[in-house]
Amino acid sequence: MGVNYQTVLWNRNKKIYDRWIGLSMLIYLISFIGLTFITNVQTSVETLIIRAFGTLAIVLLHIILVIGPLSRINTRFLPLLYNRRHLGVSMFLAALIHGGFSLFQFHTLGNVNPIYALFSSNMDYNSLKNFPFQVLGFFALIILFLMAATSHDFWLKNLSAKSWKRLHMMVYFAYALIIMHVFLGSFQQQPSLWSTAILSFGFVVITALHISTGSKERKLDHIKTTDTNEGWDYVCDIDEIPEDRAKIFIVDNERIAVFKYNNKLSAISNVCKHQGGPLGEGKVVDGCVTCPWHGYQYLPHNGQSPPPFTEQVSTYRLKLIDKKVYVSPKALPEGTEVDPVIFNN
């Protein structure tokens, strides 16, 4: 978390992350160019650039889309999620080079504006065989630009977390446009069984991972307690909560996280104010609940971010009966202080 907005705040981990991104992109481009020269020496420089950066953008987009579900399945992928926006901006730049050279290659030699030429050179929208697939790529690039341009937390704060999240969920619409763009382009120009198979495999992997994590979340949301005590809902036995970790529980269709730390129990909303990250999948670090997605922190007894930060989440009352943890289902206003439940090991 940063107190003041800066254009880019690089720490050591972010520098390492970005170096790996840059190195991996460079290795991919060199490998692609080398293989192309070996298999097709007649390829023009413009076409080589278009294909190299286009395929690079697609590879990066697939990586971006699998990082989220992989992080929910295995926490070892969380470092990739932490700075995923850096990867997103890199992907947009690769897509921009691909789109820019495509526009230059196919629409700048006439007497009309290249953008106008893009939309007017082929109007056969009723034909699958001749559908103007380049238009699909153009709209996908616009979405990727909006996401890259608003990737900084300044925009997240000023657009509101909900609006920002909705905007960035459009990556799935962009992905659908890109899938159609590639398939139609391949179908109309140079059909390639190899590229079609790779793209299909990527789609299957992304779909399977999202279905898997979605199913896992759905099962969690349907867990209902049958054990109540005078209006208090049973969560779990205290021994089921690891030290400095949480047990996620559903109360009135809302997820809460019950944390155990320093012989204390506290409950807060499971949803981080930053990007809706799952606080209950994080841990208590230096006395603060730390979101596993981007490191936002909250004090467990009042749901407030430590000064000078101002984020707040709802809190809940707890009680302990014979090692059984119970929660009051009524959420308290965000930032409300609640005395932790003290227990002895």
VOTI-473987 format. One record per residue (C-alpha): x, y, z; residue in one letter. Coordinates in steps of 0.05 Angstrom, whole numbers. Example, Ala and Ser with C-alpha at 12.3 -4.5 7.8 and 13.67 -1.06 7.14 Angstrom:
VOTI-473987
PT:xx:yy:zz:type
PT:246:-90:156:a
PT:273:-21:143:s
end
This chain:
VOTI-473987
PT:xx:yy:zz:type
PT:0:0:0:m
PT:24:70:-15:g
PT:5:135:20:v
PT:11:179:-41:n
PT:-1:162:-115:y
PT:61:158:-157:q
PT:66:143:-231:t
PT:98:76:-217:v
PT:124:55:-149:l
PT:177:1:-162:w
PT:203:-39:-104:n
PT:253:-96:-109:r
PT:201:-149:-122:n
PT:167:-108:-176:k
PT:234:-96:-210:k
PT:248:-170:-210:i
PT:178:-184:-236:y
PT:184:-134:-292:d
PT:253:-159:-312:r
PT:226:-229:-319:w
PT:168:-202:-361:i
PT:215:-164:-406:g
PT:264:-222:-412:l
PT:209:-273:-427:s
PT:179:-228:-480:m
PT:247:-219:-512:l
PT:262:-293:-512:i
PT:194:-307:-543:y
PT:204:-256:-598:l
PT:274:-280:-615:i
PT:249:-353:-617:s
PT:189:-336:-660:f
PT:231:-295:-709:i
PT:284:-350:-712:g
PT:233:-405:-725:l
PT:198:-363:-778:t
PT:263:-351:-816:f
PT:277:-426:-813:i
PT:209:-447:-838:t
PT:191:-389:-884:n
PT:248:-345:-907:v
PT:203:-306:-954:q
PT:164:-274:-897:t
PT:167:-198:-900:s
PT:191:-157:-841:v
PT:122:-125:-832:e
PT:87:-192:-832:t
PT:139:-221:-784:l
PT:128:-164:-735:i
PT:52:-170:-740:i
PT:54:-245:-726:r
PT:108:-243:-673:a
PT:75:-189:-630:f
PT:5:-215:-644:g
PT:21:-284:-619:t
PT:60:-255:-561:l
PT:-1:-214:-540:a
PT:-45:-276:-543:i
PT:4:-317:-501:v
PT:7:-262:-449:l
PT:-68:-255:-447:l
PT:-76:-330:-434:h
PT:-25:-325:-377:i
PT:-63:-266:-347:i
PT:-129:-303:-350:l
PT:-102:-365:-315:v
PT:-64:-329:-259:i
PT:-129:-313:-221:g
PT:-158:-383:-216:p
PT:-89:-414:-205:l
PT:-78:-368:-146:s
PT:-143:-391:-115:r
PT:-123:-464:-125:i
PT:-50:-457:-101:n
PT:-22:-398:-62:t
PT:47:-407:-95:r
PT:19:-368:-155:f
PT:1:-307:-113:l
PT:66:-270:-129:p
PT:44:-271:-202:l
PT:-23:-243:-183:l
PT:7:-188:-140:y
PT:33:-149:-200:n
PT:-12:-177:-255:r
PT:-28:-107:-279:r
PT:45:-100:-301:h
PT:35:-161:-344:l
PT:-30:-131:-371:g
PT:4:-67:-393:v
PT:59:-107:-426:s
PT:7:-148:-463:m
PT:-28:-85:-487:f
PT:38:-57:-514:l
PT:49:-121:-553:a
PT:-22:-119:-580:a
PT:-13:-45:-598:l
PT:49:-60:-639:i
PT:12:-117:-674:h
PT:-48:-72:-688:g
PT:-7:-13:-709:g
PT:34:-52:-759:f
PT:-29:-86:-785:s
PT:-61:-19:-796:l
PT:2:7:-831:f
PT:9:-56:-874:q
PT:-63:-59:-899:f
PT:-96:9:-893:h
PT:-46:66:-902:t
PT:-32:61:-976:l
PT:-99:91:-998:g
PT:-126:162:-1000:n
PT:-171:156:-938:v
PT:-159:156:-864:n
PT:-132:88:-842:p
PT:-184:80:-787:i
PT:-240:96:-837:y
PT:-209:48:-886:a
PT:-208:-7:-833:l
PT:-284:-1:-825:f
PT:-303:14:-897:s
PT:-257:-32:-937:s
PT:-298:-93:-921:n
PT:-372:-87:-903:m
PT:-390:-161:-913:d
PT:-415:-173:-842:y
PT:-466:-225:-865:n
PT:-413:-273:-890:s
PT:-371:-318:-847:l
PT:-323:-329:-904:k
PT:-310:-254:-914:n
PT:-327:-226:-846:f
PT:-283:-164:-830:p
PT:-244:-197:-774:f
PT:-196:-138:-767:q
PT:-253:-97:-737:v
PT:-259:-148:-680:l
PT:-185:-139:-664:g
PT:-193:-63:-665:f
PT:-248:-64:-613:f
PT:-209:-114:-570:a
PT:-150:-66:-573:l
PT:-194:-9:-549:i
PT:-215:-50:-489:i
PT:-143:-69:-474:l
PT:-123:5:-479:f
PT:-177:26:-429:l
PT:-154:-28:-381:m
PT:-80:-9:-388:a
PT:-95:65:-382:a
PT:-135:55:-318:t
PT:-90:2:-287:s
PT:-61:50:-234:h
PT:-93:53:-165:d
PT:-108:127:-177:f
PT:-162:106:-226:w
PT:-187:50:-181:l
PT:-197:100:-125:k
PT:-231:154:-167:n
PT:-274:108:-210:l
PT:-294:69:-147:s
PT:-274:-3:-137:a
PT:-339:-30:-165:k
PT:-337:11:-230:s
PT:-262:-4:-238:w
PT:-274:-78:-229:k
PT:-331:-78:-280:r
PT:-286:-43:-330:l
PT:-230:-93:-321:h
PT:-277:-152:-325:m
PT:-285:-132:-398:m
PT:-220:-170:-409:v
PT:-265:-231:-421:y
PT:-303:-194:-475:f
PT:-236:-173:-506:a
PT:-214:-246:-502:y
PT:-276:-268:-540:a
PT:-264:-216:-593:l
PT:-192:-238:-600:i
PT:-212:-311:-606:i
PT:-260:-294:-663:m
PT:-209:-246:-694:h
PT:-156:-301:-697:v
PT:-201:-357:-719:f
PT:-234:-317:-774:l
PT:-167:-289:-797:g
PT:-137:-358:-800:s
PT:-198:-386:-835:f
PT:-199:-331:-888:q
PT:-125:-325:-902:q
PT:-78:-381:-885:q
PT:-113:-437:-847:p
PT:-66:-467:-795:s
PT:-84:-530:-758:l
PT:-26:-518:-710:w
PT:-46:-447:-688:s
PT:-120:-467:-684:t
PT:-102:-527:-639:a
PT:-59:-484:-593:i
PT:-113:-430:-587:l
PT:-166:-482:-574:s
PT:-123:-515:-521:f
PT:-113:-447:-486:g
PT:-188:-435:-487:f
PT:-202:-503:-457:v
PT:-150:-492:-401:v
PT:-178:-423:-384:i
PT:-249:-448:-383:t
PT:-232:-510:-342:a
PT:-194:-470:-289:l
PT:-250:-418:-282:h
PT:-303:-473:-277:i
PT:-261:-509:-225:s
PT:-251:-448:-181:t
PT:-323:-426:-192:g
PT:-348:-493:-169:s
PT:-304:-489:-107:k
PT:-332:-420:-90:e
PT:-403:-443:-103:r
PT:-395:-501:-54:k
PT:-369:-452:-1:l
PT:-428:-405:-12:d
PT:-477:-462:0:h
PT:-449:-483:67:i
PT:-502:-468:119:k
PT:-498:-480:193:t
PT:-552:-518:230:t
PT:-521:-502:298:d
PT:-545:-437:328:t
PT:-543:-410:399:n
PT:-594:-355:416:e
PT:-585:-321:348:g
PT:-510:-336:342:w
PT:-487:-380:284:d
PT:-435:-435:294:y
PT:-372:-426:252:v
PT:-325:-481:273:c
PT:-284:-508:331:d
PT:-228:-461:349:i
PT:-175:-514:334:d
PT:-198:-514:261:e
PT:-170:-443:251:i
PT:-95:-441:240:p
PT:-54:-390:278:e
PT:-52:-322:242:d
PT:-102:-349:191:r
PT:-178:-349:182:a
PT:-239:-392:173:k
PT:-286:-365:119:i
PT:-359:-371:135:f
PT:-424:-350:101:i
PT:-472:-306:140:v
PT:-535:-278:106:d
PT:-503:-291:38:n
PT:-441:-251:58:e
PT:-372:-281:68:r
PT:-338:-265:133:i
PT:-268:-284:157:a
PT:-256:-306:229:v
PT:-183:-296:246:f
PT:-142:-328:303:k
PT:-81:-289:327:y
PT:-44:-280:392:n
PT:-96:-320:432:n
PT:-151:-276:403:k
PT:-209:-284:354:l
PT:-237:-229:310:s
PT:-285:-229:250:a
PT:-287:-181:191:i
PT:-316:-180:122:s
PT:-280:-225:74:n
PT:-280:-174:18:v
PT:-220:-127:11:c
PT:-237:-55:-8:k
PT:-182:-52:-60:h
PT:-203:-103:-113:q
PT:-250:-148:-75:g
PT:-194:-195:-54:g
PT:-209:-252:-5:p
PT:-182:-228:62:l
PT:-197:-296:93:g
PT:-145:-327:47:e
PT:-92:-280:73:g
PT:-58:-280:141:k
PT:-43:-235:200:v
PT:24:-199:189:v
PT:51:-151:241:d
PT:-17:-150:275:g
PT:-56:-134:210:c
PT:-99:-177:166:v
PT:-62:-175:99:t
PT:-99:-186:34:c
PT:-65:-241:-7:p
PT:-78:-204:-73:w
PT:-43:-137:-65:h
PT:-22:-131:8:g
PT:-77:-84:33:y
PT:-81:-88:109:q
PT:-135:-82:162:y
PT:-135:-85:238:l
PT:-174:-148:256:p
PT:-210:-118:317:h
PT:-240:-58:279:n
PT:-233:-71:205:g
PT:-195:-6:195:q
PT:-132:2:155:s
PT:-75:27:199:p
PT:-63:103:193:p
PT:-53:140:148:p
PT:-96:94:105:f
PT:-171:101:108:t
PT:-201:36:81:e
PT:-252:1:126:q
PT:-291:-64:125:v
PT:-349:-89:166:s
PT:-337:-125:232:t
PT:-376:-180:269:y
PT:-384:-200:341:r
PT:-359:-268:364:l
PT:-366:-312:424:k
PT:-333:-377:446:l
PT:-371:-434:480:i
PT:-332:-497:497:d
PT:-283:-486:440:k
PT:-340:-473:392:k
PT:-336:-407:355:v
PT:-402:-370:343:y
PT:-414:-306:303:v
PT:-470:-256:306:s
PT:-500:-253:236:p
PT:-512:-178:238:k
PT:-455:-139:206:a
PT:-432:-78:244:l
PT:-417:-12:207:p
PT:-351:-11:172:e
PT:-294:5:220:g
PT:-333:-11:283:t
PT:-287:-34:339:e
PT:-304:-101:371:v
PT:-267:-130:431:d
PT:-232:-194:408:p
PT:-251:-259:440:v
PT:-194:-280:486:i
PT:-178:-354:495:f
PT:-125:-397:527:n
PT:-89:-452:489:n
end
